[in-house]
Amino acid sequence: MKPSLQVRLSQHLALTPQLQQSIRLLQLSTLELHQEVEQMLEQNPFLEVEEDAGTPYDAPAERSTSPTTAAERDEAPDAPDAGEAVKEVSGEDFGTTERDDWENGTEADDFDGIRETPGNAPSGDGDGDDLEAHDRRAEVGSLADHLRAQIAGMRLSDEDRAALHVLIESLDADGYLADPLSEIGDRLAEMLDVAGADEREALQDRLQCALRWLQSLEPTGVGARSLSECLVLQLRATPACVAREVAVRICEQHLDLLARRDVKKLTAATGADETLLRLAQGLIVACEPKPGRPFAAAESNIIVPDVVVQRSGRGFKVVLNPDVMPKLRINDLYAQAIRGQRGTGGGMSSRLQEARWFMKNIQQRFDTILRVSKAIVERQKSFFTHGAIAMKPLVLREIADELGLHESTISRVTTAKYMATPQGTFELKYFFGSSLNTEAGGNASSTAVRALIQQLVAAEDANKPLSDSQLSQMLEEQGIHVARRTVAKYREALKIAPASLRRNI
């Protein structure tokens, strides 16, 4: 082909570095912005923390949430470093004393399906039980610490005590032995350089004895090697009765039948009538399938809201959370030095401009979050008064059109940003939901429909739980058209078991 020259006209959008940074900061979560600010403080000498703030995220006693100058404000919660010293247990001398084996229970399926309660959902409210569990964690620190405190006053030989410490270190967060006892013994034998068959057998006997001691400690059920064994240990600690023996037999051999609510097979397998099976089920449900749960460490990723909704007269006021806004400013000494060297500052002038743009973009980030939050609160006023059942349909485009922003900008703002409300703390995306047709010709929010399904299931007769078809029909009677498959999808999203698994025996 013969080479030739051509002239073409084209248009394209060029994003400046400042605009790119603004978009990137907008989509960051609170924790990610915290890290971004810390990194910028290390890299840019013109950026510093305000003198009255120990860190970029220490809130002053009084702080206005209204927009201010670009040299002030901005974000992210403190993430204090917390470290716990892990006590190392040394199994130096385990001896060779023979002990009886501790009987193991049979394997079983996951217990979650048995304990599931209709409409049960985690709550952010701190009730009395949660406070008690928090106080106990503060006192003992962890499950391992709690167990060590109990064995401190027990009269044990050094060998038994060392073996017991080894088993405690082998527990997982739920209080179960993470590995089979034989594997723990093999690893321990290698650590202690035990090679002979007789010595290894004696070591296993020592661990079997230690396991008996461990399973006698509080919380009851700790040290179990299966769900079945955990439940049996707890049942054995309850007063003896016929129902308890039936419950033990079910946990040891027929836990899967109980999970499926198969009354006929349970009756044939245990020889108990329905009344006795119902009593046995009550005993099993009262057990704790995860003994270590009350001692679990608090979540490391604690949600800190970006905005707070407060009651104001008959309405609601939306303010930024000052605890997540960094306290930054430009170093005046360095900035004046650069001004005195106009034209010769070179790269330092660009670093000063970079610091100013960074502060301006952070301020713009919070201004946008506040604008979007106010628009959401204005459209979802009923939710803040009556709860999720009063949620209205809302899509990103509606807020985008109202604020004159792009739909993608609203998506960035509502992702990983949280709002504290009188109803709880929610991600901003929670307030958006598709609409469902109603008999009156209006629309109902999918969030409200899910809340209504949850209420219907919570109020159902446990002996005759509502099926998906019945739930769909009940919603139809209230003027909301929802297909059975949609009801099933919403029920699964709410982590509500099917009707067959919600039925009492």
C-alpha positions as CSV (number, residue, x, y, z in Angstrom):
1,M,0.0,0.0,0.0
2,K,1.1,3.5,-0.7
3,P,1.7,5.6,2.4
4,S,-0.5,8.7,2.8
5,L,-1.3,11.4,5.3
6,Q,-4.8,11.8,6.8
7,V,-6.4,14.4,9.1
8,R,-8.9,13.3,11.7
9,L,-10.9,15.2,14.2
10,S,-11.9,13.5,17.5
11,Q,-13.0,14.3,20.9
12,H,-12.0,12.7,24.2
13,L,-12.3,13.4,27.9
14,A,-9.0,13.9,29.7
15,L,-9.0,13.5,33.4
16,T,-6.6,15.7,35.2
17,P,-4.5,14.2,38.1
18,Q,-6.6,16.3,40.5
19,L,-9.9,15.0,39.1
20,Q,-8.6,11.4,39.2
21,Q,-7.6,11.9,42.8
22,S,-11.0,13.3,43.7
23,I,-12.8,10.3,42.1
24,R,-10.4,7.8,43.9
25,L,-10.9,9.5,47.3
26,L,-14.7,9.5,46.9
27,Q,-14.9,5.7,46.5
28,L,-12.5,4.9,49.5
29,S,-14.0,3.6,52.7
30,T,-13.3,5.2,56.0
31,L,-10.4,2.9,56.8
32,E,-8.9,3.2,53.3
33,L,-9.0,7.0,53.5
34,H,-7.3,6.8,56.9
35,Q,-4.5,4.9,55.3
36,E,-4.4,7.3,52.4
37,V,-4.1,10.3,54.8
38,E,-1.3,8.6,56.8
39,Q,0.6,7.9,53.6
40,M,0.2,11.5,52.3
41,L,1.5,12.8,55.7
42,E,4.6,10.7,55.3
43,Q,5.3,11.7,51.7
44,N,4.4,15.4,51.6
45,P,6.3,17.8,54.0
46,F,3.8,20.6,53.5
47,L,0.9,18.6,55.0
48,E,0.7,18.3,58.7
49,V,-1.8,17.6,61.5
50,E,-3.4,20.4,63.3
51,E,-1.7,21.3,66.6
52,D,-4.8,20.7,68.7
53,A,-5.2,17.1,67.3
54,G,-2.9,14.3,68.5
55,T,-3.7,12.4,65.3
56,P,-5.4,13.3,62.1
57,Y,-8.6,11.7,63.5
58,D,-8.8,13.1,67.1
59,A,-12.0,15.1,67.3
60,P,-11.8,18.5,69.1
61,A,-14.2,19.2,71.8
62,E,-16.3,21.4,69.5
63,R,-16.4,21.2,65.8
64,S,-18.8,22.4,63.2
65,T,-19.9,20.0,60.6
66,S,-20.6,22.7,58.0
67,P,-18.2,23.0,55.0
68,T,-15.1,25.2,55.8
69,T,-11.9,26.1,54.1
70,A,-9.9,23.6,52.2
71,A,-7.1,23.8,54.7
72,E,-9.4,22.2,57.3
73,R,-11.4,19.1,58.0
74,D,-11.7,15.5,57.0
75,E,-12.1,11.8,57.9
76,A,-11.5,8.3,59.2
77,P,-11.8,6.6,62.5
78,D,-9.0,5.7,64.8
79,A,-7.9,2.1,64.4
80,P,-6.0,1.4,67.6
81,D,-3.5,-1.3,67.5
82,A,-4.4,-4.1,69.9
83,G,-2.0,-6.9,70.5
84,E,-2.4,-9.8,72.9
85,A,0.6,-11.6,74.2
86,V,0.3,-15.3,73.4
87,K,1.4,-17.5,76.2
88,E,3.6,-20.3,75.0
89,V,3.1,-23.7,76.6
90,S,6.0,-26.0,76.9
91,G,5.4,-29.7,77.1
92,E,8.7,-30.7,78.5
93,D,8.0,-33.8,80.5
94,F,4.8,-35.7,79.9
95,G,5.6,-39.0,81.9
96,T,4.2,-42.4,81.0
97,T,1.1,-42.7,83.3
98,E,-1.7,-44.8,81.6
99,R,-5.2,-43.3,81.5
100,D,-8.6,-44.5,80.3
101,D,-9.7,-43.3,76.9
102,W,-12.3,-40.5,76.7
103,E,-15.3,-41.7,74.6
104,N,-15.8,-39.7,71.4
105,G,-19.2,-38.9,70.0
106,T,-20.4,-39.6,66.5
107,E,-20.2,-37.1,63.7
108,A,-23.1,-34.9,62.8
109,D,-24.2,-32.2,60.4
110,D,-24.0,-28.5,61.1
111,F,-26.2,-27.5,64.0
112,D,-27.2,-24.1,62.6
113,G,-30.3,-25.4,60.9
114,I,-31.6,-26.8,64.2
115,R,-31.1,-23.6,66.1
116,E,-32.4,-21.3,63.5
117,T,-35.3,-19.2,64.6
118,P,-37.7,-17.5,62.1
119,G,-36.8,-13.9,61.6
120,N,-33.7,-14.2,63.7
121,A,-31.2,-11.6,62.6
122,P,-28.1,-10.1,64.2
123,S,-28.8,-6.9,66.1
124,G,-26.6,-3.9,66.6
125,D,-28.3,-3.1,69.9
126,G,-26.4,-4.0,73.0
127,D,-28.8,-5.9,75.3
128,G,-28.0,-7.3,78.7
129,D,-26.6,-10.6,77.4
130,D,-24.2,-8.8,75.0
131,L,-23.0,-6.5,77.9
132,E,-22.5,-9.5,80.1
133,A,-20.5,-11.3,77.4
134,H,-18.5,-8.1,76.8
135,D,-17.7,-7.8,80.6
136,R,-16.6,-11.4,80.7
137,R,-14.3,-10.9,77.7
138,A,-12.8,-7.9,79.4
139,E,-12.2,-10.0,82.6
140,V,-10.7,-13.2,81.1
141,G,-9.5,-11.8,77.7
142,S,-10.1,-15.0,75.8
143,L,-11.3,-18.6,76.0
144,A,-7.7,-19.8,76.5
145,D,-7.2,-17.4,79.4
146,H,-10.5,-18.4,80.9
147,L,-9.5,-22.1,80.8
148,R,-6.0,-21.5,82.2
149,A,-7.5,-19.5,85.1
150,Q,-9.6,-22.6,86.0
151,I,-6.7,-25.1,85.9
152,A,-4.5,-22.8,87.9
153,G,-6.2,-23.9,91.1
154,M,-6.4,-27.6,90.2
155,R,-4.2,-30.2,91.7
156,L,-2.5,-31.7,88.7
157,S,0.9,-33.2,88.1
158,D,3.3,-31.2,85.9
159,E,2.8,-33.8,83.1
160,D,-1.0,-33.5,83.2
161,R,-0.8,-29.7,83.4
162,A,1.5,-29.5,80.4
163,A,-0.7,-31.8,78.3
164,L,-3.7,-29.7,79.3
165,H,-2.0,-26.5,78.1
166,V,-1.2,-28.1,74.8
167,L,-4.8,-29.0,74.2
168,I,-6.0,-25.5,75.2
169,E,-3.6,-24.1,72.6
170,S,-5.2,-26.5,70.0
171,L,-8.7,-25.1,70.5
172,D,-10.3,-23.1,67.7
173,A,-12.4,-19.9,68.3
174,D,-15.6,-22.0,68.8
175,G,-14.0,-24.1,71.5
176,Y,-13.5,-27.3,69.5
177,L,-10.3,-29.2,69.1
178,A,-9.0,-28.1,65.7
179,D,-7.1,-31.3,65.0
180,P,-7.6,-35.0,65.9
181,L,-6.0,-36.1,69.2
182,S,-3.7,-38.5,67.3
183,E,-2.3,-35.6,65.2
184,I,-1.7,-33.5,68.3
185,G,0.1,-36.4,69.9
186,D,2.3,-37.0,66.8
187,R,3.3,-33.3,66.6
188,L,4.0,-33.2,70.3
189,A,6.1,-36.4,70.1
190,E,8.2,-34.8,67.4
191,M,8.7,-31.6,69.5
192,L,9.8,-33.7,72.5
193,D,11.8,-36.1,70.3
194,V,9.9,-39.1,71.5
195,A,10.7,-42.0,69.1
196,G,9.8,-45.2,70.9
197,A,6.4,-46.8,70.4
198,D,5.8,-47.3,74.1
199,E,6.6,-43.6,74.8
200,R,4.3,-42.4,72.0
201,E,1.5,-44.6,73.3
202,A,2.0,-43.2,76.8
203,L,2.0,-39.7,75.4
204,Q,-1.4,-40.4,73.7
205,D,-2.8,-41.8,77.0
206,R,-1.6,-38.6,78.7
207,L,-3.4,-36.5,76.2
208,Q,-6.6,-38.6,76.6
209,C,-6.4,-37.9,80.3
210,A,-5.9,-34.2,79.7
211,L,-8.9,-34.2,77.3
212,R,-11.1,-35.5,80.1
213,W,-9.9,-32.7,82.4
214,L,-10.4,-30.1,79.6
215,Q,-14.0,-31.3,78.9
216,S,-14.8,-30.9,82.6
217,L,-14.1,-27.2,82.6
218,E,-16.4,-24.3,81.9
219,P,-17.9,-23.5,79.4
220,T,-19.5,-26.9,79.2
221,G,-18.8,-28.5,75.8
222,V,-15.4,-27.1,75.4
223,G,-12.8,-29.5,73.9
224,A,-15.3,-31.4,71.9
225,R,-14.2,-32.9,68.6
226,S,-17.6,-32.8,66.9
227,L,-20.9,-31.0,67.2
228,S,-22.4,-34.3,68.4
229,E,-19.9,-34.6,71.2
230,C,-20.3,-31.0,72.2
231,L,-24.1,-31.4,72.6
232,V,-23.8,-34.6,74.5
233,L,-21.3,-33.1,77.0
234,Q,-23.8,-30.3,77.7
235,L,-26.8,-32.7,77.9
236,R,-24.9,-34.9,80.4
237,A,-24.5,-31.8,82.6
238,T,-28.3,-31.3,82.9
239,P,-30.6,-33.2,85.4
240,A,-31.3,-36.8,84.5
241,C,-34.6,-37.5,82.9
242,V,-36.1,-39.6,80.1
243,A,-36.1,-36.7,77.7
244,R,-32.4,-36.1,78.3
245,E,-31.6,-39.8,77.5
246,V,-33.6,-39.4,74.3
247,A,-31.8,-36.2,73.5
248,V,-28.4,-37.8,74.0
249,R,-29.4,-40.7,71.7
250,I,-30.5,-38.3,69.0
251,C,-27.3,-36.3,69.3
252,E,-25.1,-39.4,69.1
253,Q,-26.9,-41.1,66.3
254,H,-29.7,-39.2,64.7
255,L,-28.8,-35.5,64.6
256,D,-29.4,-35.4,60.9
257,L,-32.9,-36.6,61.3
258,L,-33.6,-33.9,63.8
259,A,-32.2,-31.3,61.5
260,R,-34.6,-32.4,58.8
261,R,-37.6,-32.6,61.3
262,D,-38.2,-36.2,60.2
263,V,-40.6,-37.1,63.0
264,K,-41.5,-40.5,61.7
265,K,-37.9,-41.7,61.4
266,L,-37.0,-40.2,64.8
267,T,-39.9,-42.0,66.4
268,A,-39.0,-45.3,64.8
269,A,-35.3,-44.9,65.7
270,T,-35.7,-43.8,69.3
271,G,-39.0,-45.4,70.3
272,A,-40.2,-42.1,71.8
273,D,-43.6,-40.5,71.1
274,E,-43.9,-36.9,69.7
275,T,-44.3,-35.4,73.1
276,L,-41.1,-36.9,74.3
277,L,-39.3,-35.9,71.1
278,R,-40.5,-32.4,71.6
279,L,-39.1,-32.3,75.1
280,A,-35.8,-33.7,73.8
281,Q,-35.7,-31.1,71.0
282,G,-36.1,-28.4,73.6
283,L,-33.1,-29.7,75.6
284,I,-31.0,-29.8,72.4
285,V,-32.0,-26.4,71.3
286,A,-31.0,-25.0,74.7
287,C,-27.4,-26.1,74.2
288,E,-24.7,-23.9,72.8
289,P,-23.2,-25.4,69.6
290,K,-20.2,-23.1,69.9
291,P,-19.0,-23.0,73.5
292,G,-16.3,-20.5,72.6
293,R,-18.7,-17.9,71.1
294,P,-19.1,-15.8,74.3
295,F,-15.3,-15.4,74.5
296,A,-14.8,-14.5,70.8
297,A,-12.7,-11.4,70.3
298,A,-14.6,-8.2,69.1
299,E,-14.6,-7.6,65.4
300,S,-11.5,-5.8,64.3
301,N,-13.3,-3.9,61.5
302,I,-15.7,-1.9,63.7
303,I,-18.1,0.2,61.6
304,V,-17.8,3.9,62.2
305,P,-20.6,5.9,60.6
306,D,-19.6,8.7,58.2
307,V,-22.8,10.6,58.8
308,V,-25.2,10.8,61.8
309,V,-29.0,11.3,61.6
310,Q,-30.4,13.1,64.6
311,R,-34.0,14.0,65.5
312,S,-34.6,17.7,65.2
313,G,-38.1,18.8,66.1
314,R,-40.5,16.9,63.9
315,G,-37.9,16.1,61.3
316,F,-34.3,14.9,61.1
317,K,-30.9,16.6,60.9
318,V,-28.0,15.1,59.0
319,V,-24.5,15.9,60.2
320,L,-21.0,14.6,59.3
321,N,-19.3,12.5,62.0
322,P,-16.4,14.6,63.2
323,D,-14.6,11.5,64.4
324,V,-13.9,10.4,60.9
325,M,-12.7,13.8,59.5
326,P,-9.0,14.3,59.5
327,K,-7.5,17.4,61.0
328,L,-5.0,18.6,58.4
329,R,-3.4,21.9,57.5
330,I,-0.6,23.3,55.4
331,N,2.7,23.9,57.2
332,D,2.9,27.7,57.2
333,L,6.7,27.8,57.7
334,Y,7.4,25.7,54.6
335,A,4.7,27.5,52.6
336,Q,6.2,31.0,53.3
337,A,9.6,29.7,52.4
338,I,8.3,28.6,49.0
339,R,6.6,32.0,48.4
340,G,9.9,33.8,49.1
341,Q,11.5,31.7,46.3
342,R,9.0,32.4,43.5
343,G,10.2,31.0,40.3
344,T,13.0,29.0,41.9
345,G,10.9,26.6,44.0
346,G,10.7,24.0,41.3
347,G,9.5,20.7,42.6
348,M,8.7,22.0,46.1
349,S,6.0,24.3,44.6
350,S,4.3,21.3,43.0
351,R,4.4,19.5,46.3
352,L,2.7,22.4,48.0
353,Q,0.0,22.5,45.3
354,E,-0.4,18.7,45.7
355,A,-1.0,19.2,49.4
356,R,-3.6,21.9,48.7
357,W,-5.4,19.7,46.2
358,F,-5.4,16.8,48.5
359,M,-7.1,18.8,51.3
360,K,-9.6,20.3,48.8
361,N,-10.5,16.8,47.4
362,I,-11.0,15.4,50.9
363,Q,-13.3,18.3,51.8
364,Q,-15.2,17.8,48.5
365,R,-15.5,14.1,49.4
366,F,-17.3,14.9,52.7
367,D,-19.4,17.6,51.1
368,T,-20.7,15.1,48.5
369,I,-21.3,12.4,51.1
370,L,-23.3,15.0,53.2
371,R,-25.4,16.1,50.2
372,V,-26.2,12.6,49.2
373,S,-27.1,11.6,52.7
374,K,-29.4,14.6,53.1
375,A,-31.2,13.7,49.9
376,I,-31.6,10.1,51.1
377,V,-33.0,11.2,54.4
378,E,-35.4,13.5,52.7
379,R,-36.8,10.7,50.6
380,Q,-36.9,8.0,53.3
381,K,-38.3,10.0,56.2
382,S,-40.8,7.2,56.9
383,F,-38.0,4.7,57.5
384,F,-36.4,6.8,60.2
385,T,-39.8,6.9,62.0
386,H,-41.4,3.5,61.4
387,G,-38.5,1.3,60.4
388,A,-37.7,-0.9,57.3
389,I,-41.3,-1.7,56.7
390,A,-41.9,1.9,55.7
391,M,-39.0,2.1,53.2
392,K,-39.9,3.6,49.8
393,P,-38.5,2.5,46.4
394,L,-35.4,4.5,45.5
395,V,-32.8,4.1,42.7
396,L,-29.4,5.8,42.3
397,R,-30.6,7.8,39.3
398,E,-33.3,9.7,41.3
399,I,-30.6,11.0,43.7
400,A,-28.2,11.7,40.8
401,D,-30.9,13.8,39.0
402,E,-31.8,15.7,42.1
403,L,-28.2,16.7,42.9
404,G,-27.0,17.1,39.4
405,L,-24.4,14.4,39.7
406,H,-23.6,11.3,37.7
407,E,-25.1,8.0,38.7
408,S,-21.6,6.5,39.0
409,T,-20.8,9.2,41.5
410,I,-23.8,8.3,43.7
411,S,-22.7,4.7,43.5
412,R,-19.2,5.6,44.7
413,V,-20.6,7.7,47.6
414,T,-23.0,5.0,48.8
415,T,-20.5,2.2,48.8
416,A,-18.7,1.4,52.1
417,K,-20.1,4.6,53.6
418,Y,-22.4,4.3,56.7
419,M,-25.1,6.3,58.3
420,A,-26.0,6.1,62.0
421,T,-29.8,6.5,62.4
422,P,-32.4,6.1,65.2
423,Q,-33.1,2.7,63.6
424,G,-29.4,1.5,63.6
425,T,-26.3,1.9,61.5
426,F,-26.7,1.1,57.8
427,E,-24.6,1.4,54.6
428,L,-25.9,4.1,52.4
429,K,-26.7,1.5,49.7
430,Y,-29.3,0.0,52.1
431,F,-31.7,2.8,51.4
432,F,-31.9,2.0,47.7
433,G,-34.2,-0.8,46.5
434,S,-36.2,-1.9,43.5
435,S,-40.0,-1.4,43.4
436,L,-42.8,-3.9,43.4
437,N,-46.3,-3.3,42.0
438,T,-49.2,-2.9,44.3
439,E,-52.9,-3.4,43.8
440,A,-53.5,0.3,44.2
441,G,-51.2,1.0,41.3
442,G,-48.4,2.3,43.5
443,N,-45.0,0.8,44.2
444,A,-43.6,-0.9,47.3
445,S,-39.9,-1.1,48.1
446,S,-38.2,-4.5,48.0
447,T,-36.7,-3.7,51.4
448,A,-40.1,-3.1,52.9
449,V,-41.4,-6.4,51.4
450,R,-38.5,-8.2,53.0
451,A,-39.2,-6.6,56.4
452,L,-42.9,-7.6,56.0
453,I,-41.9,-11.2,55.2
454,Q,-39.8,-11.2,58.3
455,Q,-42.7,-10.0,60.4
456,L,-45.0,-12.6,59.0
457,V,-42.6,-15.4,59.7
458,A,-41.9,-14.2,63.2
459,A,-45.6,-14.2,64.0
460,E,-46.4,-17.6,62.4
461,D,-47.4,-20.7,64.3
462,A,-44.3,-22.8,64.9
463,N,-46.4,-26.0,64.5
464,K,-47.6,-24.8,61.1
465,P,-45.0,-22.5,59.5
466,L,-45.9,-20.5,56.5
467,S,-44.7,-21.8,53.1
468,D,-43.4,-19.5,50.4
469,S,-46.7,-19.9,48.5
470,Q,-48.6,-18.9,51.6
471,L,-46.4,-15.9,52.2
472,S,-46.9,-14.9,48.6
473,Q,-50.7,-15.2,49.0
474,M,-50.6,-13.1,52.3
475,L,-48.7,-10.4,50.5
476,E,-51.2,-10.5,47.7
477,E,-54.0,-9.9,50.2
478,Q,-52.2,-6.8,51.4
479,G,-52.0,-5.6,47.8
480,I,-48.4,-6.4,47.0
481,H,-47.8,-8.7,44.0
482,V,-44.8,-10.9,44.7
483,A,-44.2,-14.3,43.0
484,R,-43.4,-17.4,45.1
485,R,-39.9,-17.5,43.7
486,T,-39.3,-13.9,44.7
487,V,-40.5,-14.7,48.2
488,A,-38.1,-17.6,48.4
489,K,-35.2,-15.3,47.3
490,Y,-36.1,-12.7,49.9
491,R,-36.5,-15.4,52.6
492,E,-33.0,-16.8,51.8
493,A,-31.5,-13.3,51.9
494,L,-33.0,-12.9,55.4
495,K,-31.4,-16.3,56.3
496,I,-34.8,-17.7,57.2
497,A,-35.0,-21.5,56.9
498,P,-37.7,-23.2,54.7
499,A,-41.0,-24.0,56.3
500,S,-40.0,-27.7,56.7
501,L,-37.0,-26.7,58.9
502,R,-39.0,-24.2,60.9
503,R,-41.6,-26.6,62.0
504,N,-41.6,-27.9,65.6
505,I,-41.7,-31.6,66.2
